[in-house]
Amino acid sequence: MSFTWDGPLFSVIKRRGPGAALAVFALVALSACGGGKEDTLEYVERPVETLYNIAVDKLADKNYREAAQYFDEVERQHPYSVWARRSILMSSYAYYQFNKYDEAILAAERFISLHPGNRDAPYAYYLIAISYYERISDVGRDQQITEKALNALQNIVRRYPQSEYARDARLKIDLTNDHLAGKEMDIGRFYLRKGQIIAAINRFRNVVEHYQTTSHVPEALHRLTEAYLTMGVTSEAQTAAAILGYNFPGSEWYEDSYALLTERDLRPTIDQGSWLRRTWNKVF
């Protein structure tokens, strides 16, 4: 789902009052843009309607920094109004649009804390998850944010399995797991190059056991074949290659594993006592 202020959506948001903003919630859930936040507004007492409508207009103009400020001001000046509740979530969305993800998360968490049973709570959880997800870095960096994104996405699926947010979260969970598996592979290859074979095997094993639906499993099985052959544990190498050949027979990784075995006059064969055999039963 993408977000634009063109066409009929613009006329929706230009309506005055909180009803217009709530109409936007159903349309803006999956979008992102850029920016930042500066100091809060100077305190000037104004009617709640005035502050809210200024914030809505700022949002319509994609002035997300000032929109967030005015939504925050609604809550600051009129904390017990119905518009304050809605402004918290609108503020979170504006911060997210402006790439101020920590502020977006804090606002969404505050909304959930104050209004856990509100009908827009699923959207608040989604804003938290997407604010982590947007910051997933390349596999060469620390993956703490990736782990938080995964937990937040799983939280949505667990709490609201039938919602539109859960459907999108499931897709992002697959991508996040693939990213985490890629990190494991990156570390495993590093250990393999350094000759730290047991450490490398542990990483590749983690991929096979815990990220079995990702695109990295074929290479992980090949690297296990390679690592076990290096250690002289031929039965595990043969088992890894056999599982690889059975599940990914046309892959280049199986061709490479097969070549490594035949160089030693070995063939892919399942060892019934191997941990790989037990994992194979569970995974494949």
N, C-alpha and C positions, 0 to 999 in steps of 0.2 A: 504494500500500500504506500503510495507516495502522497506528498502534501503540496498543494499549490494554492495561492490566493487568487488565481485567475478564475474567470467564469462565475458560475452560480455560487460557489463557496464564498466569494468575496461579498456578495450581497447578503449572505447569511450572517457573517460576522459583523457586518455594519449595522445590523439591528441592535438597538440599545438594550442593555440589561443582561443578566446572567443567563437567560434562556438561550441567547445566541451563542454564548461561550460553550454551554453544554452541548449544543448541536455540533460544535466543532470537535468535541472530544471524540465522537464516533468516527471522525474523518482524519484526524491528525496523528493517530497513535504510532505510526511506524516511520516517522520522518526524522531528518537531521539537517542542521545547518551550522554556521560558525559564529564565534564572537567571544565576549567576556563581560564581566560585571565590574563596575566601579563603586564608588561610595554610595551609600543609601541617600535617598532624597532628603532635602531639608524639610523639617516638619512644618507643614502648612495645613491646618485643619480644613477639611473639605467634606462635603456630603459623600456618603458611601457610593451613591450612584455616579457622581462625578469622577471619583477615583477609578471605579471599576470600568467605566466607559472609556476613560483615557487609556487604561491598560489594554482594553480590547482593541482600541484604535492603533496603539503602538504595535500590538501583535499583528494586526492586519497589514501594517506597513513593514513588517519584518524587522522592526526595531526591538529586538528581543531583550536587549539589556534594559532599556527603559520600561518595557512591558513588565519584566520581572520586578523591577523596582516599584512600579505602581501597584501590581498585584500584592507585593509585600506590604505596601502602604495601606491597602484596604484592610489587611489583617491587623496591622499595627494600630490604626486609628479606630477600627470598628471590629474588634475581636469577637464580639458575640453576635454579629449579624450573619444571616445565611450566606451572604456574599463572601464573608471571610473564609468560610469553609471551602467554597469553590475557588477562591483566589489562591489558596495554598497549592492546589493541584495545577492551576493555570501558571502559577509562578514556577513550579517544578518543570512544567513543559517548556516555558520560556527559557529557563536556565539550560535545559537540555538542548534546545535549538541553538543556543549560543555557545555550546560546548563547555559550559561550566557544570561538569558532570557531578562533582562533589556537592555543589549547591542543589542541583536537581535531586540527588539522592536524599539529602537532608530534608528537603521540602516534602518529597514523597513519603519518607518515613514519618515525618510529623503528621501528615494527613492520615496515614494508616493508624498511627498511635491515637489520634484524636477521634477518628471516625472509622473504626475497623469494619463496621458493618455497612458502610455506605456503598451504594451501587457502583460508584467509581473506584472502589478499592482495587479491583483487578487492574485498572489502568495505572494506578499508583505503583503497584508491584511491577508492572511492565516497564514503567519509567525507570525504576531502580535497575532492573535487569539490563535494559538497553543502554543505560548510562555506564554500566560496566562493560557491556559487550562492545560498545563503540571504541573502547580503549584497549582492546586486545592487541598486543604488540607482536612483533615477529618472534619466531621460535628461538632466536638467539638471546632473548631477554628473559628476565624473571617473569613467571607466569602466575603471579599472585592475583592479578586482576582477572585473568582468564578463569581461575578457580572460582573467584567471586561471581563472575558472570554465569558460570555453569550452575552454581548453587542457586542464584537468583532465578535463572530460567527454569530450573527444576522445581523451584518453589511455586512458580506460576502454574506449571502443569499439575502439581500436586493439589493446589488449592482450587484451581478453576479449570478442570480438565476439559470442559466443553466450551470454553470461551474462545473468541477469536485470538486472544493473546496467547492461549495455550497452543493453538495451531502454529502460530509463528514461532513460539518458544521451542517447540519440538524441532523445527528446522534448524534453529540456531544452536540447539543442544548438539545436534549431529556435527555441525561445523566446529563448535567449540571442542568437542571430543577429538575431532580430527586434528585440531590445532595442538591440543595437549599431547596427543600421540606423536605428532611431529616433533615436539620438544623432547620427548623420550628418545625418539630415534636420533635426533641431533646429538644428544648426550651419549647415547650408546655408540654411535659411529666415532665420536671423539675418543671414548675409552678404547674402542677397538684399534684405532690408529696408534694409541699410546701403548698398546700391548697389555692393557688392564682387562683381561678377557672376562673374568668373573663379573666385574662391574658392568661390562658391556652386556653380558648375557642377562643380568638382572633387569636392565632397561628394556631389552628386546622382549624378554618374558613378560614384563609389565604391559607392553603393547598387545601381545597375543592374548593375555588373560583379561585385561580390563578395557581395551579399546578395539574389540574384535570386529566391530562394524565399520571401522575406519579404513581409509585407503592405504594405510601404512602396514597392514598385516602381511601382505606378500613379501615386502622387503624385510620385515622383522623376522619372518620364518627363514628367509635366505641368510640373513645375518647370523641367526642362530646356527644354521648349518655351517657357515664359515667359522664361527667362533668355536663350536664344539670340535670341528676338525682340527683347528689350531691346538686345542687342548688334548687331542687324541681320544676324545669321547665319541667314538664313531657311531655307536648305537643311537645316541641323541641326535647326531648330525643326520643320520639316515632317516630317523623319524621325522625330523623337521622338514626334510626334503620331500618325504612321502606325503605329508600333510599338505605341503605347498603344491605338489603336483596334483593331488586329488582335487583340491579346491580352486587352484588357479593354474590349470594345465597349460594355458597358452601364454603365460606371463614370461617376461624376460628374466624375472627373478628365479623362476623354476629352471629355465635353461641354464642360468649361471650355477645354480645349486647342483643340478645334474652333472654339469661339467666338472665341478669340484669333486664330486664323488667318483666319477669315472676315472679321473686322474689317479685315484687311489684304488682302483679296481673295486669300488663299492657301488651299491645300487640303493635307491630309496626303499626303505623297509621299515615297517612299523614295529617298534619295540613296545609290547603290551604293558610293560612296567614303567614306561616313561611318563613324566609329568605332562609332556606334550600330548600323549595319547588321552589322558584324562581330560585335559583342556579341550582337545579336539572333540571329544564326545559332548562336552558342554557347549562349546562355541559353534561348531560346524555341524 
